[in-house]
Amino acid sequence: MQFTNVTAIAKANVYFEGKVTSHTILLAGGEKKTLGLIYPGKFHFGTGKAERMEITAGMCSVKLDGSGDTHRFGEGTHFAVPANSGFDIEVADGICEYVCSFLD
């Protein structure tokens, strides 16, 4: 995946003592995305806006808030998270890489 004509924010977003990190990019049309890495562990994230999480490398398991089901996602797959909710994400081994798009 490649993005052109972007502004990259150098300051990293660091969560869970560095086990999840991302950088923000702003596309020419104003769209915001984060490009990130998730190291092994289980983490919970809350959302303000709806999000589309695209997995670009590695593997993770995801359970959306309010759902009893856990689903696995690997390279080339994605999942959607509703606004004002959250999700648990677990990486068993290796590094999971992602692109998060913030939706209106």
C-alpha positions as CSV (number, residue, x, y, z in Angstrom):
1,M,0.0,0.0,0.0
2,Q,1.3,3.4,-0.9
3,F,0.1,6.9,-0.4
4,T,1.1,10.0,-2.4
5,N,0.8,13.7,-1.7
6,V,0.6,13.3,2.1
7,T,1.7,15.2,5.2
8,A,3.4,12.9,7.7
9,I,3.3,13.7,11.4
10,A,6.7,12.8,12.8
11,K,5.6,12.5,16.4
12,A,4.6,8.9,17.1
13,N,1.4,7.8,18.8
14,V,2.7,5.4,21.5
15,Y,0.3,3.1,23.5
16,F,0.7,0.3,26.0
17,E,4.4,1.1,26.8
18,G,5.4,1.0,23.2
19,K,3.7,-2.3,22.3
20,V,1.4,-0.4,19.9
21,T,2.8,2.6,17.9
22,S,1.5,4.5,14.9
23,H,2.2,7.6,12.8
24,T,-0.5,9.9,11.4
25,I,-0.6,10.9,7.8
26,L,-2.9,13.5,6.3
27,L,-4.0,13.0,2.7
28,A,-4.3,15.9,0.3
29,G,-8.2,15.8,0.5
30,G,-8.0,16.1,4.3
31,E,-8.5,12.4,5.1
32,K,-6.6,11.2,8.2
33,K,-5.0,7.8,8.5
34,T,-2.6,6.1,10.9
35,L,0.0,3.6,10.0
36,G,0.9,1.3,12.9
37,L,2.6,-1.7,14.4
38,I,1.1,-4.0,17.1
39,Y,3.5,-6.2,19.0
40,P,2.4,-9.4,20.8
41,G,-0.2,-8.8,23.5
42,K,-3.9,-8.0,24.1
43,F,-5.1,-4.4,24.0
44,H,-8.4,-2.5,24.1
45,F,-9.0,0.7,22.1
46,G,-12.0,3.0,22.2
47,T,-13.2,4.9,19.2
48,G,-14.7,8.4,18.6
49,K,-15.1,8.2,14.9
50,A,-15.9,5.0,13.0
51,E,-12.7,3.3,11.8
52,R,-11.6,0.9,9.1
53,M,-8.6,-1.2,10.1
54,E,-6.7,-2.7,7.2
55,I,-4.2,-5.4,8.1
56,T,-1.1,-5.1,5.9
57,A,1.1,-7.7,7.5
58,G,0.9,-10.3,10.3
59,M,-2.2,-11.7,12.1
60,C,-4.5,-10.5,14.8
61,S,-7.7,-11.5,16.6
62,V,-10.4,-8.9,17.1
63,K,-13.5,-8.7,19.3
64,L,-15.8,-5.7,18.8
65,D,-17.4,-4.2,22.0
66,G,-20.8,-5.7,22.5
67,S,-20.0,-8.8,20.4
68,G,-19.3,-12.3,21.8
69,D,-17.5,-13.3,18.6
70,T,-13.7,-13.1,18.0
71,H,-12.5,-13.0,14.4
72,R,-9.0,-13.4,13.0
73,F,-7.6,-11.0,10.4
74,G,-4.4,-11.3,8.4
75,E,-2.7,-9.5,5.6
76,G,-5.1,-8.1,3.0
77,T,-8.2,-8.2,5.3
78,H,-9.9,-5.5,7.2
79,F,-12.5,-4.9,9.9
80,A,-14.8,-1.9,10.7
81,V,-15.3,-0.4,14.1
82,P,-18.4,1.7,14.8
83,A,-18.1,5.3,16.1
84,N,-18.2,5.7,19.9
85,S,-17.4,2.1,20.6
86,G,-14.2,0.0,20.9
87,F,-12.5,-3.3,20.3
88,D,-10.1,-5.8,21.8
89,I,-7.2,-6.7,19.5
90,E,-4.7,-9.5,20.2
91,V,-1.5,-10.4,18.5
92,A,-0.2,-13.9,19.5
93,D,3.2,-13.6,17.9
94,G,5.2,-11.5,15.4
95,I,4.1,-8.0,14.5
96,C,0.8,-7.0,13.1
97,E,1.0,-4.0,10.8
98,Y,-2.1,-1.9,10.0
99,V,-3.5,1.2,8.3
100,C,-6.4,2.8,10.2
101,S,-8.8,5.1,8.3
102,F,-11.0,7.4,10.2
103,L,-14.5,7.6,8.7
104,D,-17.1,10.3,8.9
